[in-house]
Amino acid sequence: MTWLQQHQRSEQLAAEAEIAARRGELSLARELYAQAAEAEDQACGLVEPGKTRTLGITAVSSASLHYKAAQAQIAERVAYQWLGSGSLPSFAVEQLKRLLQSIWSERVRQRAGVPFAPGEVVVSVQGGEVVEGGAPLDLIVEKVQTVQAYFFRTAELLRGLPHRRHGAPPREVAEMCRPWLFQTSPGSYQFAVAVQETRQMSLFPTADPRPREIAEHFLRILRATAEAPESELPLLVPDDDYRTTFLKLTRNLAPTGRRFSVLGVCSADEKSSLTLSPETRVAVTNVIRATRRVMPAADEVEQMVRGTLRAVHLEQDWIEIYVDAERVRITQVGEAVDDVIGPMVNHPVIVRVMRDRSGKLRFRDIETDE
């Protein structure tokens, strides 16, 4: 058989495995993934000399499929083999290193005695103030809080709950989707997020999404929000309020380019990562403004207020910004939600407002000002 035939056979088996996994037939899915990995192993030996990119794609696919088949030791061995060969292009080397990090992290989780959903999500930040293995604490805390909010919102969406403006997620959601933070080996600065499995399983089937489904859907929504907010995102998130919240959470994750320049997100078994850049932030902001227009009154003008967010009281519909030691209150916050605005407290922000003749400020939009 040729490389193409083996590779196509592997892709077909992997597609069947994905379908089985979505049906909840995990044993069958792992068996099919193992067969797909074997086919890709064969394909690696059939790559024509000089086709380094093809070899890199095939080698990464082989190791990833073994990982999906719950064959972590084989996946690790395959990754070591190809990393040691010195014949892979740089993109394949980086992807295999990420896969090894996930395998090592999974072993740590197993030793901890806490059940986690298969796989993990790795978040990395690069550029600006970020150095190899280190980053400003306030920057990372803000991104961690936003990622956690994204997971909870995804779980609430999949569970069919009404859009939440105030307060923490319902207890059943917090118990069903409990993200944990794990360290990874240095490479710029990065951290891994794994979702804890429910300890006490129900005796009766429920419609609640499983932790793995939540993690997978989180990645789909984030990718659609960043890359196709006007075409793909409405298909994944039909509700307008949820869609706006996901757009704003994605904007909060994306860099402005001043403190850092790139935020990457990927899963252990994904072949490519999602990259958020300053251009992503601008594009998402434009979509938010286009979909949530605020019509000015006859005596109003639009302005921007730059300062530090000090107080938030969404139930009373106001926020307070300190501008050069002066307290500025902005009212009619309206659609703002805790998850989006909470991580901004005590951080520099830019608030778009409508100012009337009396000087009162009406809220329009808010984002971090790194």
N, C-alpha and C positions, 0 to 999 in steps of 0.2 A: 504494500500500500504506500501511497505518497504521503508527504507531510499534510497536504490539504485534506486528503480523505480522513486521516486520523484526527486532524484538528476539527473537522466538521462533525465527526462522530462524537468527539468529546463535547462539543457545543450542544449537540442534540441531547446527549445524556444529562448534561448539566441543566438544560432547560426542563427536562422531565423531572429532575430532582427538585428544581425550584417549585414546580407545580405540586409535587408530592408534599413538600415542606409546607406550602400554603394550605394544603388540606389537613395538615396535622399528622401526616404519616411520616414521622421522623426517621424510623428505622429504614423504610424504603428509600427516603431521600438520601440518607447516608450511604446506602448501598449503591445508588445511582451515581452519587458524587464520586465514590471510590472507583467505579467503572470509568467515569469520565476522566479521573486523574490518571488511571492506567493508560487510557488512550492518548492523553497528552504527554505522558512519559515516553510513549512510543514515538509520538510526533517530534519530540525534542531530538531524537536520534536521526531523524529524517530531514532536518533543516539543511539546506544547501550551504556550503562554505561561503563565507562573506556576508550572509544575510543576518547581521548581528541584531537588528531590530526585531526580526521575526523570531530569532532565538530567544531574545529577552522576553517578548510577549509570551512565548510558549512556556518558558521556564517559570515565569511568575504564575501563569495559569495552572501549571502542574502543582506547584507548592500550595497555591490557594485552594485548589480542589481537594487536595489531601486534607487540608485544614477543615474545609467544610464537611468532609466525610468523618470528622472526629478522629483523624489519624495524625495527631499532633507530632508524634515522634518521626513519622515518615516525612511530614511537611518540613520539619526542622532539618532533617537529613538532606532533603532535596535542596532546600535553601542554602545550606552550608556547601553542598557540592557545587552549585552554580556560582556562589559568591567566591569560592576558592578557585574557580576555573580562570578568572580574569578575562573572560570572553564576552561579558554582558555589557550592554550600554548603561549609562549612568541612571536612566529612569528605572530600569529593571533592578539595579543594585539597591536604589532607595526603596522600592516597593518590597523587595525581599527583606530588607532590614526592618521595615515597618511590620511585616508579617512575623518576623522573629520576635520583635518586641511584644506583639500581641500574644504569641505563644508563651513567652516567659511570664507575662502579666497574668495569663489564665492559670498558670501553675501556682502562682502566688495566691490567687483567689481560691483555688481548690484547697490549698493548705490552710486557708483561713477558716474553712468550714462553713462559709456562707454561700448559699446557692445563687449563681448569677446566670442570666440569659446568655446563650452562646454569642461570642463576638464582643466587640467593644467599639467605641468611637474615639478616635484620636484627634485632638485639637492642638494645633501648633500656631505660634505667632512668631513673626520674623521681622527684622529691620528696625530702624530707628533706635529706641532705647533698649531694645531686646538684645541680649548677648547669648552666647552658646550656654545653654543650661540655666539661664537666669533672666528674670524680667521684673519690672516694678510690681510690688505686691498689689497695689490698688488696681492696676490694670488687669491682672489675672483674676482677682476676686470678682471684678465686674463681669468679666467674660464667663467665669464659672457660674455666677448667679443667672446670667442670661441663658446659658446652655441648659441649666436646670429648669428654668421657666419654660423653655422650648419643649423639653421632655414632658412636663406636666400638661402643657397646653395640648400637645399631641395626644396624650392619653385621654384628656377630656373630650377632644374632638372625636376620637375613635369610639368613645363610650356614648356619644350622642348627648352630652350634657350641654345645657345652655351656656352661652358665652359669659364668662365671669369677669366683672370689672374690679371688684374689691376683694381683699382678703386672700388667705391661703387657699390652695386647692382642697377639695373635699377629702376627708380622711381616707375614704376607700380608694381614691386616686393616688394619694401619697403612699399608701400601703401597696398598691398594685404596681406602681412605677417609682421605685426608690433609687435614684442614681447615686453611684459611688464614684469617688475620684481616686485614680491611681497614678503614681508617677511612672514615667517612661525614661528611657535613657536619653541623655542630652542630644539635641539636634536643633539648634536655635532654642526655643523653649516650647515644651509640649506636655500635655497631660492626657490621660485616657479616662473615659467615662464608661462604666459598666452598669447595667441595670439589674438590681437584685430581684431574684425570683421570689414569689410569694411562698412563705414557709408553710402555711396551712392551706392546702388545696381543698376546694369545695367538693363535697360528695356529689354534687349535681352540676351538669354542664351549665355554663353561663355565657353570655355574649360579651363578657369583658375581654379586651384585647390582651394578648400575652406580652410579656416584657420584650421578647424578641421582635414582635410585630410593631411595638411602639418605637423601638430603636430604628427599625428599617423605615418606618413611615416618617420618623423625624428627619432622616437623611433625604428622603424623597421630597418632603415639603421644603427643606432648606435649599436643596438644589433647584427646585422649581421657582422658589422665591427669588433666588439670586440670578438664575439664568433665563427663566421664562415666566415672569410674574404676571403677564397679561394673557398668556395662552395656556400654559400647563397648570399654573397655580389654581385658577378657578375650578379646574376639574378635580384636583385633590382636596381643595377647601372651598366648597360652594358657599358657605356662610360668609357674608360680607364682614361681620365683626371679627370673626376668627381670622379671616384673610388679612385684615388690616393689622391685627395684633402680630401675626407672623411676619408681615412686612416690616413692622417697626422693630421686632426682636432681631430680625436679620440685619437691619440697619445698625442696631446697637452693636452687633458682633463685628461688622465690617470696619476696617480702619479708615481714619481720615487721611493718613499718610504722615502725620506729625510725630506721634509717639511710636507707632509701628506701621509697617507697610503691607503686610500680608497676613491673613488668617486662613489656615488650611484645615479642612475637616475631611476625614476619611474613616471607613470601617476597615477592620482587619482583612476582610476578604474582598474588598473592592479593588479593581485594577487601576482606578484613577481617583485622585482626590478632588475635592471641591475647593476652589480658591476664591476667597473674598478679598477684594482690593478697594482702594479709594474710588475707582470707577464703578464698582458694584454699589458702593454706598450712594453715589450720586444718582445712579439709575433707579435704585429702589426708592430714594427720596422723591424723585420725579413721579413715580407711579403712585406713591402715597398722596402727593399733592393733587394729582390728576383725578384720583378717585374720591378724595375727601375735600372737595372745594368748600370754602367758607365765603359766603357772599358778604361784602362789606355793607354796612349801613351808610346812609347818605353823608353822615358826619364823621366817618371813620377813615383812617389811613393805616396801611400795613407797615409794621416796623419789626426790627429784630432787637431782642434784649439779650445781651451777653452778661453772664454773671455766674454765681455759684448757687445751685439749688439747695435751699436750707430747710424748707418745710413743705409738706404735702398733706392735704386734707381733701381727698377725693369725694368723701361723702358730703362735705360742705362745698365742694366744687371750686377749690382754689389751691394755688401753689404760691410759694414765696421765693424770690430770687434776691440775693444780695449783690448789688452792683456798686462797687467802690464804697463798701460799708453802709450803703443805703438799702433799706428793705423795700422791695417792690412786690406788691401783690398782684397776681394775675388770676382772674376769675373765669367762670364758664369753661372749665377744663373739659367737661363733657365726656368725650370718648376715651380719654386717657385711662389706662389700666395700671394696676399695681405692678404687674410683672415688668412692664415696659419702663415705667418711671422710677420704680423703687431703687434699682441699682445706680441711678444718677444722683441720689441724695448726697450732698457734700462734694459734688464734682462740678467742674465748669460745664455749663450748658449754653445752648443757643435756643431761645424761645421766639417763635414767630407769633406776633400778636396783632390785634386790631386795636388802635388807640382812638377814642372818641374825643370830642372837644373838651370835655371835662378832665381828660387825662386818664380815665379808667381804661384798663387793659383787658382785652378779651382774648382768651387762648386760641391759638390755631394749631401749633405743632411744637415739638420739643425734641432735641437731639443732643448728644454729648458734644462738648467742645474740647477735644483732647489738647 
